[in-house]
Amino acid sequence: MGLRSDETALPYSLTRSGITEELIMLHAASGEVRPRVTVVIPTLNEARNLPHVFSRLPKDLHEIIVVDGHSVDDTLAVARRLRPDVRIVMQNRDGKGNALACGFAAATGDIIAMVDADGSADPAEIPRFVEALLDGADFAKGTRFADGGGSADITRIRRLGNHFFSFFFNVCYGASYSDLCYGFNVFWRSHVPGLDLDVTSPPPERSDGRLWGDGFEIETLIHVRIAKAGLAVTEVPSFEHRRIHGASNLSAVGDGIRVLRTILTERRRTRRKTASRNMAEVISFPRNTVAQEFYDRQVASAVSGELE
């Protein structure tokens, strides 16, 4: 999945229509040129889970970035012992969303894979996501509800909630997701700027210390902005395993509310921007017309000798 060791990563600023498209065509023609893949793994006290997760990583990755939320166990020491070449990034605020945003900003590969540190997603599936990108997708989204996918962890209430949110999201944004709330995703790094994730602002002065998108709503927020950008999404079957060690921080009710709030909030923001743009066009048109008519009258008067 990586290019040769003597090749350099593609520049961050290049877009899907430029060098990424060229890379896809080169791969299709030769079958040898491969994009460099960066794996971003957010961690918070995952020392016992990392040995399993790292053992499942493909061997030819470009880089592995562990974004840590100031763990108090041996997470960072274990990561360095398992992979001396691992890149450690400390997130600047709290929450999974902020951790992912920091990892995206630090990535230097052509493709970014989002992998949870609890062992629920299998990193060995990354190659099939990469193939979806090389086949023309902008974003490869994991789904547990397609042939070849599944889950050993999802509860009945979470399944029902996910189906509802997927349906609601599809109606709002014209998408066709079968599994909105699954967080195993792989995409071209050139799309990071379009996600508009804040990685520079300090923590706000409020109780949770998070900005919009810093929490578990991050996956939904990413999908909303991908949909608004009109990017091509391919769903890839994936199997969700049970968390190996520790307790999940997910809350079926609390995080469900965050997902719904994200869908509605981003939709309102889109409508406000569209309304503002339309109003600007309405105001500017008659103003320009009046100015042109006044100019035309002045020119006509000057030509006829009536302008003093």
C-alpha positions as CSV (number, residue, x, y, z in Angstrom):
1,M,0.0,0.0,0.0
2,G,3.0,2.3,0.1
3,L,5.1,3.8,-2.6
4,R,8.8,2.9,-2.8
5,S,10.8,4.1,0.2
6,D,12.8,6.6,-2.0
7,E,9.7,8.4,-3.1
8,T,8.3,11.5,-1.4
9,A,4.8,12.0,-0.2
10,L,2.5,14.1,-2.4
11,P,2.2,17.8,-1.4
12,Y,-0.6,18.6,1.0
13,S,-2.1,21.3,-1.1
14,L,-2.7,19.2,-4.2
15,T,-6.4,18.4,-4.9
16,R,-8.3,15.4,-6.0
17,S,-8.6,16.7,-9.5
18,G,-4.8,17.2,-9.8
19,I,-2.1,14.9,-8.6
20,T,-4.5,12.5,-6.8
21,E,-6.3,11.8,-10.1
22,E,-3.0,11.3,-11.8
23,L,-2.0,8.8,-9.1
24,I,-5.2,6.9,-9.7
25,M,-4.6,6.8,-13.4
26,L,-1.0,5.7,-12.9
27,H,-2.1,2.9,-10.6
28,A,-4.7,1.8,-13.1
29,A,-2.1,1.7,-15.9
30,S,0.8,0.1,-14.1
31,G,-0.8,-1.6,-11.1
32,E,2.4,-0.7,-9.2
33,V,2.2,2.9,-8.2
34,R,0.5,3.0,-4.8
35,P,-0.4,6.0,-2.6
36,R,1.2,6.5,0.8
37,V,-1.2,5.7,3.7
38,T,-1.2,7.4,7.1
39,V,-3.1,5.7,9.9
40,V,-4.4,8.1,12.6
41,I,-5.2,6.5,15.9
42,P,-6.7,8.6,18.7
43,T,-5.8,7.2,22.2
44,L,-6.8,7.8,25.8
45,N,-5.5,5.1,28.2
46,E,-5.3,2.4,25.6
47,A,-2.1,0.7,26.6
48,R,-3.6,-2.7,26.9
49,N,-5.4,-2.5,23.5
50,L,-2.5,-1.2,21.3
51,P,-0.6,-4.5,21.0
52,H,-3.6,-6.0,19.3
53,V,-4.3,-3.0,17.1
54,F,-0.7,-2.6,16.0
55,S,-0.4,-6.3,15.2
56,R,-3.2,-5.9,12.7
57,L,-1.8,-2.9,10.9
58,P,-0.7,-3.5,7.3
59,K,3.1,-3.8,6.9
60,D,3.7,-1.2,4.2
61,L,2.1,1.9,5.7
62,H,3.7,5.3,5.2
63,E,3.2,6.4,8.8
64,I,1.3,5.7,12.0
65,I,0.2,8.7,14.1
66,V,-1.0,8.2,17.6
67,V,-2.9,11.3,18.8
68,D,-3.0,11.1,22.6
69,G,-5.5,12.8,24.9
70,H,-2.9,12.9,27.8
71,S,-3.2,9.3,28.9
72,V,-2.3,8.4,32.5
73,D,-1.3,4.8,31.7
74,D,1.6,3.5,29.5
75,T,-0.1,4.2,26.2
76,L,2.7,6.3,24.7
77,A,5.5,4.0,26.1
78,V,3.7,0.9,24.6
79,A,3.2,2.6,21.3
80,R,6.9,3.5,21.0
81,R,7.9,0.0,22.1
82,L,5.7,-1.6,19.5
83,R,6.6,0.8,16.7
84,P,9.7,2.8,17.2
85,D,8.8,4.8,14.1
86,V,5.4,5.9,15.5
87,R,4.6,9.6,15.4
88,I,3.2,10.9,18.7
89,V,0.9,14.0,18.6
90,M,-0.6,15.5,21.7
91,Q,-4.1,16.9,21.1
92,N,-4.6,20.5,22.0
93,R,-8.1,20.2,23.4
94,D,-10.3,17.4,24.6
95,G,-12.4,14.8,22.7
96,K,-12.1,12.3,19.9
97,G,-13.0,14.9,17.3
98,N,-10.1,17.2,18.3
99,A,-7.8,14.2,18.4
100,L,-8.7,13.2,14.8
101,A,-8.4,16.8,13.6
102,C,-4.9,17.0,15.1
103,G,-3.9,13.8,13.4
104,F,-5.3,14.9,10.0
105,A,-3.3,18.1,10.2
106,A,-0.1,16.2,11.0
107,A,-0.5,13.5,8.4
108,T,1.9,13.5,5.4
109,G,0.5,10.5,3.4
110,D,-1.7,10.7,0.4
111,I,-4.5,8.8,2.1
112,I,-5.7,8.9,5.8
113,A,-7.2,6.0,7.6
114,M,-9.2,6.6,10.8
115,V,-8.7,3.7,13.2
116,D,-10.0,3.4,16.8
117,A,-7.6,2.2,19.4
118,D,-10.0,-0.1,21.2
119,G,-9.7,-3.0,18.8
120,S,-13.3,-2.7,17.5
121,A,-12.2,-1.9,13.9
122,D,-9.7,-4.2,12.2
123,P,-6.8,-2.3,10.6
124,A,-6.2,-5.3,8.4
125,E,-9.2,-4.2,6.4
126,I,-7.5,-0.9,5.3
127,P,-6.4,-2.3,1.9
128,R,-10.0,-2.8,0.7
129,F,-10.7,0.8,1.6
130,V,-7.7,2.0,-0.3
131,E,-8.9,0.0,-3.3
132,A,-12.2,1.8,-3.2
133,L,-10.3,5.1,-3.4
134,L,-8.1,3.9,-6.2
135,D,-11.3,2.9,-8.0
136,G,-12.4,6.6,-8.0
137,A,-14.0,7.3,-4.6
138,D,-13.1,10.5,-2.7
139,F,-14.1,8.9,0.6
140,A,-14.4,5.2,1.6
141,K,-16.8,4.7,4.4
142,G,-17.1,1.5,6.5
143,T,-20.4,-0.1,6.9
144,R,-21.5,-3.0,9.1
145,F,-24.7,-3.5,7.2
146,A,-23.5,-4.8,3.8
147,D,-22.5,-8.2,2.6
148,G,-19.1,-9.0,4.2
149,G,-19.8,-6.6,7.1
150,G,-21.2,-7.2,10.6
151,S,-20.9,-6.5,14.3
152,A,-20.2,-8.4,17.4
153,D,-20.8,-5.3,19.6
154,I,-23.8,-3.3,18.4
155,T,-26.9,-3.5,20.6
156,R,-30.4,-3.5,19.4
157,I,-31.1,0.1,20.5
158,R,-27.9,1.3,18.9
159,R,-28.8,-0.5,15.7
160,L,-32.3,1.0,15.6
161,G,-30.8,4.5,16.4
162,N,-28.2,4.1,13.6
163,H,-30.8,3.1,11.1
164,F,-32.9,6.2,12.0
165,F,-30.0,8.6,11.9
166,S,-28.8,7.1,8.6
167,F,-32.3,7.6,7.1
168,F,-32.6,11.1,8.4
169,F,-29.1,12.1,7.2
170,N,-29.9,10.7,3.7
171,V,-33.1,12.7,3.5
172,C,-31.4,15.9,4.6
173,Y,-28.3,15.6,2.4
174,G,-29.3,13.4,-0.5
175,A,-26.9,10.6,0.5
176,S,-27.4,6.9,0.6
177,Y,-25.5,5.7,3.7
178,S,-26.4,2.4,5.3
179,D,-24.3,3.0,8.5
180,L,-23.8,6.7,9.4
181,C,-22.5,6.1,12.9
182,Y,-19.6,3.7,12.1
183,G,-16.2,5.4,12.5
184,F,-13.9,3.4,10.3
185,N,-13.2,5.7,7.3
186,V,-10.4,6.2,4.8
187,F,-10.1,9.2,2.5
188,W,-7.7,11.3,0.3
189,R,-5.7,13.7,2.4
190,S,-6.4,16.5,-0.1
191,H,-9.9,16.7,1.2
192,V,-8.8,17.7,4.8
193,P,-9.1,21.5,4.2
194,G,-12.7,21.0,3.0
195,L,-13.6,19.4,6.3
196,D,-12.9,22.8,8.0
197,L,-11.8,21.3,11.4
198,D,-10.3,23.7,13.9
199,V,-6.9,22.5,15.2
200,T,-5.4,25.9,16.3
201,S,-7.9,27.5,18.7
202,P,-7.3,27.1,22.4
203,P,-9.8,25.4,24.6
204,P,-12.9,27.6,25.2
205,E,-13.6,28.9,28.7
206,R,-16.5,26.6,29.5
207,S,-17.0,23.3,31.4
208,D,-16.1,20.7,28.7
209,G,-13.4,22.7,27.1
210,R,-14.5,21.7,23.6
211,L,-15.3,23.4,20.3
212,W,-17.9,22.3,17.8
213,G,-16.8,19.0,16.4
214,D,-14.4,18.1,19.2
215,G,-16.6,15.2,20.6
216,F,-18.1,12.0,19.2
217,E,-20.1,14.1,16.7
218,I,-16.9,14.3,14.6
219,E,-17.8,11.4,12.3
220,T,-21.3,12.9,11.5
221,L,-19.8,16.3,11.0
222,I,-17.3,14.9,8.5
223,H,-20.0,13.1,6.6
224,V,-22.1,16.3,6.5
225,R,-19.3,18.4,5.0
226,I,-18.4,15.6,2.6
227,A,-22.0,15.6,1.4
228,K,-22.1,19.4,1.1
229,A,-18.9,19.3,-1.0
230,G,-20.5,16.7,-3.3
231,L,-17.7,14.2,-2.9
232,A,-18.0,10.6,-4.2
233,V,-18.5,8.2,-1.3
234,T,-18.1,4.4,-1.5
235,E,-19.3,2.2,1.3
236,V,-16.9,-0.7,2.2
237,P,-18.1,-3.7,4.2
238,S,-16.4,-3.9,7.6
239,F,-16.8,-6.1,10.7
240,E,-17.0,-4.4,14.1
241,H,-15.4,-6.4,17.0
242,R,-16.0,-6.0,20.7
243,R,-13.7,-3.6,22.6
244,I,-10.8,-5.6,23.9
245,H,-10.1,-3.9,27.2
246,G,-11.7,-1.0,29.1
247,A,-15.1,0.6,28.9
248,S,-16.5,2.5,26.0
249,N,-17.1,6.2,26.4
250,L,-20.1,6.0,24.0
251,S,-23.6,6.8,25.3
252,A,-26.5,5.5,23.1
253,V,-28.7,8.4,24.2
254,G,-26.2,11.2,24.8
255,D,-24.3,10.6,21.6
256,G,-27.4,10.0,19.7
257,I,-28.6,13.5,20.6
258,R,-25.2,14.8,19.5
259,V,-25.6,13.1,16.1
260,L,-29.0,14.6,15.6
261,R,-27.9,18.0,16.7
262,T,-25.0,17.8,14.3
263,I,-27.2,17.0,11.3
264,L,-29.7,19.8,12.2
265,T,-27.1,22.4,13.1
266,E,-25.1,22.0,9.9
267,R,-28.3,22.0,7.9
268,R,-29.4,25.3,9.4
269,R,-25.9,26.8,8.8
270,T,-26.1,25.8,5.1
271,R,-29.5,27.4,4.8
272,R,-28.4,30.6,6.4
273,K,-25.4,30.8,4.1
274,T,-27.5,30.2,1.1
275,A,-30.1,32.7,2.2
276,S,-27.4,35.3,2.8
277,R,-25.8,34.7,-0.6
278,N,-29.2,34.9,-2.3
279,M,-30.0,38.2,-0.5
280,A,-26.7,39.6,-1.6
281,E,-27.5,38.8,-5.2
282,V,-30.9,40.3,-4.9
283,I,-29.6,43.6,-3.4
284,S,-26.7,43.9,-5.8
285,F,-28.7,43.5,-9.0
286,P,-31.0,46.6,-8.8
287,R,-28.2,48.6,-7.4
288,N,-26.0,47.7,-10.4
289,T,-28.9,48.4,-12.7
290,V,-29.6,51.8,-11.3
291,A,-25.9,52.7,-11.5
292,Q,-25.7,51.6,-15.1
293,E,-28.9,53.6,-16.1
294,F,-27.5,56.7,-14.4
295,Y,-24.2,56.3,-16.2
296,D,-26.0,55.8,-19.5
297,R,-28.0,59.0,-19.0
298,Q,-24.9,61.0,-18.2
299,V,-23.2,59.7,-21.3
300,A,-26.2,60.5,-23.5
301,S,-26.4,64.0,-22.0
302,A,-22.7,64.7,-22.6
303,V,-23.0,63.5,-26.2
304,S,-26.0,65.8,-26.9
305,G,-24.2,68.8,-25.2
306,E,-26.6,68.9,-22.2
307,L,-24.2,67.9,-19.5
308,E,-22.7,71.0,-17.8
